[in-house]
Amino acid sequence: MDESMWGIVNILGPAILLIVLVWLVMRKRSTGKTGRTEQATRDLYREEEERRREGTDEL
């Protein structure tokens, strides 16, 4: 590659990476699904524990 191509790579590469990282962070904050996922996991563990204590866990 010639010098002009390297200049483009050195400028556009980090800029594209920065844009993608900012987009991922903003997307993660705006979804809000983490709370629901954690609550669903807690509910599932609670149900499994209840079945284990009752002896109906089919082990």
C-alpha positions as CSV (number, residue, x, y, z in Angstrom):
1,M,0.0,0.0,0.0
2,D,1.2,3.5,-0.6
3,E,1.3,6.2,2.0
4,S,-2.1,7.7,1.2
5,M,-3.8,4.4,1.7
6,W,-2.0,4.0,5.1
7,G,-3.2,7.5,6.1
8,I,-6.8,6.5,5.3
9,V,-6.4,3.3,7.3
10,N,-4.8,5.1,10.3
11,I,-7.6,7.7,10.4
12,L,-10.7,5.7,9.4
13,G,-9.9,2.5,11.2
14,P,-9.9,4.0,14.8
15,A,-12.9,6.3,13.9
16,I,-15.0,3.3,12.7
17,L,-14.0,1.3,15.8
18,L,-14.9,4.3,18.1
19,I,-18.3,4.6,16.4
20,V,-19.1,0.9,16.8
21,L,-18.1,0.9,20.4
22,V,-20.2,4.0,21.2
23,W,-23.1,2.4,19.4
24,L,-22.8,-0.8,21.4
25,V,-22.6,1.0,24.7
26,M,-25.7,3.1,23.8
27,R,-27.6,0.0,22.7
28,K,-26.8,-1.8,25.9
29,R,-28.1,1.0,28.0
30,S,-31.2,1.6,26.1
31,T,-32.5,-2.0,26.0
32,G,-33.0,-2.5,29.7
33,K,-33.4,-6.3,29.3
34,T,-30.9,-7.1,32.0
35,G,-33.3,-6.6,34.8
36,R,-35.9,-8.9,33.3
37,T,-33.3,-11.5,32.5
38,E,-31.9,-11.5,36.0
39,Q,-35.5,-11.7,37.5
40,A,-36.4,-14.6,35.2
41,T,-33.2,-16.4,36.3
42,R,-34.0,-15.9,40.0
43,D,-37.6,-17.2,39.4
44,L,-36.3,-20.2,37.6
45,Y,-33.8,-21.0,40.4
46,R,-36.6,-20.5,43.0
47,E,-38.9,-22.9,41.2
48,E,-36.2,-25.5,40.8
49,E,-35.4,-25.3,44.5
50,E,-39.0,-25.7,45.4
51,R,-39.3,-28.8,43.2
52,R,-36.1,-30.2,44.8
53,R,-37.4,-29.7,48.3
54,E,-40.8,-31.3,47.4
55,G,-39.1,-34.2,45.8
56,T,-40.8,-33.6,42.5
57,D,-37.6,-32.7,40.5
58,E,-37.6,-36.2,38.8
59,L,-34.0,-36.9,39.6
